[in-house]
Amino acid sequence: QVQLVESGEGLVQAGGPLGLSCAAPRIIGLLNVMGWYRQAPGKQRELVATITRGRSTNYADSEKGRFTISRDNAKNTVYLQMNSLKPEDTAVYYCNANLVGRPQEYWGQGTQVTVSS
């Protein structure tokens, strides 16, 4: 079982920045791919960005150049720095991770990001 604890929920004006973090404080094993997904009201959950243990990254096209995903393997933590936020970035953001050698995925509880115009 992997518990993912997100932080960084907030309300920000369009054009502003916001940072999210997600930690796995108690795990047995090594975290493999970690990522962020989001779900806006009435829409399906979608990929924001992922990062491998070796720090290879993948971004959704709409986030390229605005968002940066990073991780600290020693702290079992993944970060998402969001810049130039737009109202359409408003959503609940979910952290996602799996363990090396195991297919099961784990999800955080979600954190609300609201961008006002």
N, C-alpha and C positions, 0 to 999 in steps of 0.2 A: 504494500500500500504506500502510495506517495501522496503526501499532502502538499498542495501548492498554495502559497499565501501571497495574494496580490496586494499592492499598495500603490497610491498615487492618484486615486479618484479625484476628479475635480471639474470645476466649471471654468472655462477660459474663453476669452474673446477671440474671434476669428483673427488669424495671423499670428497668434501667440504660440508659445511652447508649453509642453507638458511632458513630464517623465513618469513612466510606470516601472515598477519593479515586481518581480515574482520570485519568491524564495521557496526552497524545499528544505525546511529545517531538519527534518528527520527522515533520512532515507538509508536503505541498505542497498548498495550498488552504485553504479555510475550513471549519471544522467546523460542521455544520448542527444537526440534532437530536442530542442526547446523552441517554443514559438508563441506567437500572439495571434489570436483570432478575434473577430468582433462580430457583433450582431446588433443591427439597428432594428427599431420597431417595425414589425411587419415584414422583415427580410430574413433570409437564411444566414446562418453563421458563415463568415468568409475569412479566408487567410489574410493576415496582415504581413507577417514576416516569420521566418524560421532561421535558426542558427544551429549548426552541428557542434559537436563537442570540439572539433578542430577549428571552429569559428568560420566555417563557410556559411554564407548567408543567402537567403532567397527572399525577395520582396514581391508583393502584389504590385502590378504596374502603377496603380494610383498612388502608391506610397513611395515609389522610388524617388530619391532626392529629397524627400521631406522627413522620412522616418529613418531612424537608425537603431538596429537591434544589436545588442552586445550581451556578453555573459561573463561571469566570474566562476570558473569551475570550482575553485577552492571554497567559495561561499554558496555553491549550488543555487546561483541566482542569475536570472535573465532580466535584461532591462530593455525598455523601449523608449527612446527619445523621439518625441514628435514635435516637429517644427512646422511653422506656416499652416497651422490647423485651419480647417474649413468646417462650416456647419455640417456638411455631409460626413464628417468624421465622427459625429455624435453617435455613440453606440455603447453597448456594454462590451468591454474588452476582456477576453479570457486568455489565461496562460495555459499552455499545453506542454506536456513533456512525456518522454518515455525513457525507459532504462536500457542500457546496453544489453543486447542479447535477449530482450523481452519485447513482445509485440504490443502489449497493453499500453494504452495511452491514458494519461491522467489529466484532469482539468481543474483549474482553479475555480473559485466561486464567482468570479466576474467582478469587474470594477467599472463604474459608470464614468464615461467621459462625455461632457456636454460642451459643445462649442457654440457660442452665441454670435449672431451676426451683427 
